[in-house]
Amino acid sequence: MRRPEARLEVQFLVGHWPVPFEDAVVDLLVLDPEPVGLEATDARRHTTLLTLDHTSAKVAVRIAQQLDTLGADAGPFDRLATILEAFLPQDPDSRAAMQVYLHFASAAMADPVLRRADAFANGHALIDVLATELSEMAATHALAPDIDPGIEARGLLALVLGLSMGILLEQTSAPQALEVLRTHLERIRRTGTV
């Protein structure tokens, strides 16, 4: 049986946000995980994808604003750190965004249609962005010489997702996760001259 708040699913479909985004996400996540019938399954997929699209747009805007704050002279290391830190759930908006992403990932594990959705292209695009920043670091000798940018980009994404899950499950705090991320980034950073 669905809770009365399940009506938010319909409001997500038509694009209305009657409550703060993070509250709406919590209600979306407690909806009945086993909808009955094909029509209900399609509606749930649609809701999940719309919510993920909205969340992805909010995250992209937040990252763009943070990169703008860095300024045009920021180097690839600072841009890389800014992008990765933006994904850690450190405030209500980033927490809600990561909850949506993990909800989508969980649903996609059991639903091949969701796994083939365009939304997963965002993960591949993010890996490409991270690899580009790492390659730029390598080109300027700012990356440790034994680091492969493509492999490291995938590892950094996995690290951020794992740390984010740890924060949401209260196994670690946001400041502790940020320290782990920054420590790792310093390890791959090459300082000094060639």
C-alpha positions in Angstrom: 0.0 0.0 0.0 1.3 3.4 -1.0 1.5 6.2 1.5 -0.6 9.4 0.9 2.6 11.2 -0.1 2.8 9.0 -3.1 0.8 11.7 -4.9 4.1 13.5 -5.2 4.9 11.0 -8.0 2.2 12.7 -10.1 3.5 16.1 -9.2 7.0 15.1 -10.3 5.5 14.0 -13.6 4.0 17.4 -14.3 6.9 19.3 -13.0 5.4 20.9 -9.8 7.5 21.3 -6.7 5.1 22.0 -3.9 7.6 21.1 -1.1 11.4 21.7 -0.8 13.2 19.4 -3.2 15.0 17.4 -0.6 11.6 16.6 1.2 10.1 15.5 -2.1 13.0 13.2 -2.8 12.6 11.5 0.5 8.9 10.9 -0.3 9.8 9.6 -3.8 12.2 7.1 -2.3 9.6 5.6 0.1 7.1 4.9 -2.7 6.1 1.2 -3.1 9.2 -0.4 -4.8 7.0 -3.0 -6.6 4.4 -1.3 -8.8 1.7 -3.6 -10.1 1.4 -4.1 -13.8 3.2 -2.8 -16.9 1.5 0.6 -16.9 2.6 1.3 -13.3 6.1 0.1 -14.1 6.3 2.5 -17.1 4.9 5.4 -15.0 7.5 4.7 -12.3 10.3 4.6 -14.9 9.1 7.9 -16.3 9.0 9.4 -12.8 12.5 8.1 -12.0 13.9 9.5 -15.3 12.3 12.9 -14.9 13.5 13.2 -11.3 17.0 12.2 -12.4 17.0 14.7 -15.3 15.9 17.5 -13.0 18.6 16.5 -10.4 21.3 16.3 -13.1 20.4 19.8 -14.3 20.6 21.2 -10.7 24.0 19.5 -10.2 25.3 20.9 -13.5 24.3 24.4 -12.6 25.9 24.1 -9.2 29.2 22.8 -10.7 29.2 25.6 -13.3 28.7 28.2 -10.6 31.5 26.7 -8.5 33.8 26.6 -11.5 32.9 30.2 -12.3 33.9 31.2 -8.8 37.3 29.6 -9.4 37.9 32.0 -12.3 39.4 31.5 -15.8 42.9 31.2 -14.4 42.2 28.0 -12.4 44.3 25.1 -13.3 43.1 21.5 -14.0 43.9 20.3 -10.5 41.6 23.0 -8.9 38.9 22.3 -11.5 39.1 18.5 -10.9 38.8 19.0 -7.1 35.9 21.4 -7.5 34.0 19.0 -9.8 34.5 16.0 -7.5 33.7 17.9 -4.3 30.4 19.1 -5.8 29.1 15.5 -5.9 29.7 14.8 -2.2 26.5 15.3 -0.2 27.6 18.2 2.0 24.3 20.2 2.1 20.6 19.5 1.6 20.7 20.0 -2.1 23.7 17.8 -2.8 22.4 15.2 -0.4 19.1 15.1 -2.3 20.9 14.9 -5.6 23.0 11.9 -4.4 19.9 10.2 -3.0 18.2 10.5 -6.4 21.3 9.2 -8.2 21.6 6.2 -5.9 17.8 5.5 -6.1 18.1 5.5 -9.9 21.1 3.2 -9.8 19.3 0.8 -7.4 16.2 0.8 -9.7 18.4 0.3 -12.8 20.1 -2.8 -11.3 16.7 -4.6 -11.5 15.4 -2.9 -14.7 17.3 -3.3 -18.0 15.2 -0.5 -19.6 16.6 2.0 -17.1 20.1 0.7 -17.5 19.8 1.6 -21.2 18.4 5.0 -20.5 20.2 8.2 -21.7 20.7 9.2 -18.1 23.7 6.8 -17.8 25.4 8.8 -20.6 26.0 11.4 -17.9 28.3 9.0 -16.0 30.3 8.4 -19.1 30.5 12.1 -19.9 31.6 12.8 -16.3 34.4 10.2 -16.7 35.5 12.0 -19.9 35.5 15.4 -18.2 37.6 14.0 -15.3 40.0 12.3 -17.7 40.4 15.5 -19.7 41.4 17.4 -16.5 43.8 14.6 -15.5 45.3 14.6 -19.1 45.8 18.3 -18.8 47.5 17.8 -15.5 49.8 15.2 -17.1 50.6 17.5 -20.0 51.8 20.1 -17.6 53.7 17.5 -15.5 51.3 18.1 -12.6 50.2 14.5 -12.5 52.3 11.7 -11.0 53.9 9.9 -14.0 52.5 6.5 -13.1 48.9 7.6 -13.3 46.8 6.8 -16.4 44.1 9.6 -16.7 41.4 7.3 -18.0 41.8 4.7 -15.3 42.2 7.4 -12.6 39.0 9.1 -13.8 37.0 5.9 -13.3 38.6 5.4 -9.9 37.8 9.0 -8.8 34.2 8.5 -9.7 34.0 5.3 -7.8 35.7 6.9 -4.8 33.2 9.8 -4.8 30.2 7.4 -5.1 31.5 5.3 -2.3 32.2 8.3 0.0 28.8 9.7 -0.8 27.1 6.4 0.1 29.1 6.4 3.4 27.8 9.9 4.2 24.2 9.0 3.4 24.5 5.9 5.5 26.1 7.9 8.3 29.2 5.7 8.2 31.4 8.8 7.7 30.8 12.6 8.0 31.0 15.0 5.0 34.1 16.6 6.4 35.8 13.2 6.8 34.8 12.2 3.3 36.2 15.5 1.9 39.5 14.9 3.7 39.7 11.4 2.2 39.0 12.8 -1.3 41.5 15.7 -0.9 44.2 13.3 0.5 43.8 11.1 -2.6 44.0 14.0 -5.0 47.2 15.2 -3.3 48.7 11.7 -3.8 48.2 11.8 -7.5 49.3 15.4 -7.8 52.9 15.9 -8.8 54.6 18.9 -7.3 58.0 20.3 -8.2 59.8 20.3 -11.5 60.5 17.5 -14.0 
